[in-house]
Amino acid sequence: MNRRNLLALCAPLIVMMGCASKDPMVARRDVEDLHTRTSGPALIGQEYGPKVSRIPIDAVLYTDRDLTHRVALQALSGTRNNASTVSVDARFFNCTSQAVQLGVRTSFMDKSQRPTEPASAWQTVYVPAHATAQYSEVSVGREEVAHYLVEIRNASL
C-alpha cells in the first residue's frame, strides 16, 4: 500500500480521535494575529457563592457535556482582518451517524476581558452525519477587541 492510500485511510481515524477527548468542555486554539501564548487569561468566578472553574478565553466552550462526545472541534482561528475587526472561524466534525444542530454564538472582549459589544445572536449550524460544518462571526468592535469566546449548545432540544 502506498503512502497516499495509507494517509487516506488514517485521516478519518485521526479526526475521530477528537471525538473522545478526556475533558472536552473547553476546546482552545492559539489565536493567530492577535497574540501568541501557551497559557493566559481566563474568565474566573468570584470567591463567594458557587465556585466556578476557569473558562479559557480565545476558545470554544461546550455548554452540554453530551455534545462533547458527538461533535469535535476540528479547527478554530481568530484573525484581525483589513478593517481591523476580528473574524472568528470554527469548523466542527460530527462524530455520529445522525445530523446534529448546533447553536453557536461569540462574545468579543477587550484586553481586560470586558465585553466590547453584546454577544452575537445564536446561529444554527447544521452538521451532517460524519461530516464537517463551518461557523464564522465578525466583531463590530475594531482595535479594542483582543479576545473572544465561542459557545456551542445543542440546538435540536
Secondary structure as GFF3:
##gff-version 3
##sequence-region A 1 157
A	DSSP	alpha_helix	3	17	.	.	.	ID=ss1
A	DSSP	three_ten_helix	18	20	.	.	.	ID=ss2
A	DSSP	beta_strand	26	28	.	.	.	ID=ss3
A	DSSP	beta_strand	42	43	.	.	.	ID=ss4
A	DSSP	beta_strand	55	56	.	.	.	ID=ss5
A	DSSP	beta_strand	59	62	.	.	.	ID=ss6
A	DSSP	alpha_helix	65	68	.	.	.	ID=ss7
A	DSSP	beta_strand	71	80	.	.	.	ID=ss8
A	DSSP	beta_strand	86	94	.	.	.	ID=ss9
A	DSSP	beta_strand	100	109	.	.	.	ID=ss10
A	DSSP	beta_strand	123	127	.	.	.	ID=ss11
A	DSSP	beta_strand	132	138	.	.	.	ID=ss12
A	DSSP	beta_strand	147	154	.	.	.	ID=ss13
###
